[in-house]
């Protein structure tokens, strides 16, 4: 499931920032191969669920989850998000 939400985040971030990966066809082929393997492993419904979770995460959320080696990113399951604090002026 971690691979699915990481793919979701990466694909979403690419769409928002432009698509430099498109300039590297071999990288796109590799990504599609990984995408297919993850989908085959999880099944369509679970893949779509976790891919969607990743697409909605912020860069900070992704970094925190990767650093924690989390299977499930913080906040992706209702009731698990830590409250965000505002910086003090």
N, C-alpha and C positions, 0 to 999 in steps of 0.2 A: 504494500500500500504506500510505503514511503516513495517509491519510484513514481507512482501515479501522481501524487501531489507535487512532487518536484517537477515532473513533466508539465503539469498544469500551470505551475508558477512560471516556468521557463517560457512556455509558449505564450502565456499572457503578457509577460514582460517584453518579449520580442515584438508582439503586436503593438504595444504601447510605445516602444522606443525605436521602432523601425525594425527591419529584419536583416541584420548583417549576416546571419547564418545562411540566408538564401544565396549569398555569394559563394558559398562553399557546398556544392552539391553532394560531396561525399559525406559531409557532416549531417545534411538533411537525410540522406539514406540511412546513416547510422541511427539517427534519432527515430526514424520510422520503424527501423528494426527493433529498437528497444521498446518503443510504444506498442508494437504488435506483441512482443514477448510478455510485457507487463499486462496487457489486456487479456491475452490468452491465459495467463496465470491467475488473474483476479476474476475474470469473467466481465462481461460488458457492463453490468449494473454497478459493480463495485469499482471498476475502473472509472466509469463516468462520475461516480460519487466523489472519489478521492481526487480525480483530475480537477473537478470543479472546486473542491476545497482549496487546492493549490492555486488555482486561478484567482481566488479571492484573497489570498494572503498577501501581506506587505513584505517587502524585502527584509525588514526587521524581524517579522515573524518567521520567515524562512531561515534566516541566519540563526536565530535562537533555537529553532527545532533541529537544524543540522548540527549545531554545536552540542546540543543535548543528546544527539543521536536518537531522536524521538521517532517512534513509529507513527505516532499521531501528533500533529502539530498542536501546540497549546491553543485553545480557543476553537478548534475545528469541531469539537463535540460540544453541544450546548451545555453551558454551565462550567466550562473549564477555562474560559479566558480570564486571565488575571486583569484586574482593573489597571488601566493606563493612568499614569500620573501626569499632570501638566507641569511643565518647567516653571520654576518660580522666577518672577521678574528680577 
